């Protein structure tokens, strides 16, 4: 019961809060130009895949060098 009440209250607070303050700019704000589609895909898709492949290759490298010994 308590968990349900906490969940309901948190959900209600998230729905009631509005992003009205996001419209006004702060004094130090100086946003740069946005990313293009190619830059976004490269940064958030291609870069993690390349890093994953490099790390996986480095992890598999010792076992590939041993070969099968009987």
KADA-V776328 format. One record per backbone hydrogen bond with DSSP energy under -1.0 kcal/mol. NH is the residue of the N-H (numbers start at 1). CO is the residue of the C=O. E is the energy in kcal/mol with one decimal. If there is no record, write none. Layout:
nh=NH co=CO e=E
nh=NH co=CO e=E
This chain:
nh=5 co=1 e=-2.1
nh=6 co=2 e=-2.5
nh=7 co=3 e=-2.6
nh=8 co=4 e=-2.6
nh=9 co=5 e=-2.4
nh=10 co=6 e=-2.6
nh=11 co=7 e=-2.5
nh=12 co=8 e=-2.4
nh=13 co=9 e=-2.4
nh=14 co=10 e=-2.1
nh=15 co=11 e=-2.1
nh=16 co=12 e=-2.2
nh=17 co=13 e=-1.7
nh=22 co=19 e=-1.2
nh=23 co=20 e=-1.1
nh=40 co=36 e=-2.4
nh=41 co=37 e=-2.6
nh=42 co=38 e=-2.4
nh=43 co=39 e=-2.4
nh=44 co=40 e=-2.7
nh=45 co=41 e=-1.9
nh=46 co=41 e=-2.3
nh=47 co=42 e=-2.5
nh=49 co=45 e=-1.6
nh=50 co=46 e=-2.6
nh=51 co=47 e=-2.6
nh=52 co=48 e=-2.4
nh=53 co=49 e=-2.3
nh=54 co=50 e=-2.4
nh=55 co=51 e=-2.6
nh=56 co=52 e=-2.8
nh=57 co=53 e=-2.3
nh=58 co=54 e=-2.3
nh=59 co=55 e=-2.1
nh=60 co=56 e=-2.2
nh=61 co=57 e=-1.4
nh=64 co=60 e=-1.7
nh=65 co=61 e=-1.5
